[in-house]
Each structure stands twice: as structure tokens, then as C-alpha cells.
Amino acid sequence: MANKAQNKHRLRVSTLDTQKPTAFEMTPAATARKAIAAQLELLDLRKLRFTGDIRATGDSNWTLEGLLGATVVQPCVVTLEPVTTRLDVPVLREFIDGLERPAEDEEEIEILPDDNSEPLGSHIDLQTVLIEALSLALPLYPRADGAELTETNFAPEGIQPMSDEDTKPFAGLASLRDKLEKGE
């Protein structure tokens, strides 16, 4: 039964209607949300909904336009306390026939920041698009209300800890220059 539900969101391109958009709606069950939360290292994924449509564009290309809504819980980067964030983000993907996939052994792959193009395969996997879009929409540095990062210095006993000011060598040179100009 789980396999059937999994295939439900894996759309075979050859069966999609080329004349009108194919609508979709995904609201993963609690077990699926828990698995996605674990994959993305979230504390919790309370709500998740992905809706939209896929339509033919050009001779053999497809465009997916949708809206991803989610309520995510992440650890605060300062206190590690849970931080809840509501996300509502548009999703756009262009599936291009003939677009080459990078080789598995390539060390570097150039990715343009606004590039929504993907190679068109035999299927369009809505769950893969959902997880990728959710991953990209997550706050990078979630903070609990009032959480502030203060300066903390650590060093072994008998050694002067390095401060943020010590890491700015040009500030020290500027002060030396000022002393030299004053004739000290």
C-alpha cells in the first residue's frame, strides 16, 4: 500500500495531458512528514501541503508551478530551543527535454542561482520537488525570540584568549600608524 501511495506522486510524462494542465495536491501523512523532517534535520514538520499544476510548454517540455506551505520546527542557532517558522513559497520548475544531467563523477557543477531547469526524464517526481523546495526555503539561521550571540572567549589556563578585535590585524596597524603620525 505504501508503494502505491509513493507512486501516486511520481507522474509518468507520457500520460500527462498536453492540452490542459494536470493539477496536483500533496498533503503527506504524519509518517511521511516525520521521514522528511528527519531527512532535513528538522525537529518537527507540523504541516505540509504542496499544490499546483504541470502543463506542457513547447514541443516536449513541461512546467510545474505550485505553492508549498509548511510549518517547520528547527533548533535555534544560539540556544538550540525550538523555533517554529511558517513557510509559504512559490515553486517553479522547468523540465527540459534533452537537457543533460551532470556526470556523477564531476567534481564541480555550475548552478545558476535562479535556474529552475531540470532534465526531463520519463517521470516527474512531485515528492522530490517538494523536498528540494522545502530544503531551499528553510531559514538558514533560525533564532528564538530574544536569543543573542554574545562574545565568549576560551583558552587553556595561562594563555590570553583571542578576542574578535584580535582577529582584525588592520585595526592594530591603523593604531600604530596614528601613533607614528603623532610622533610617539
Order of alpha helices (4+ residues) and beta strands (2+ residues): alpha-beta-beta-alpha-beta-beta-beta-beta-beta-alpha-alpha
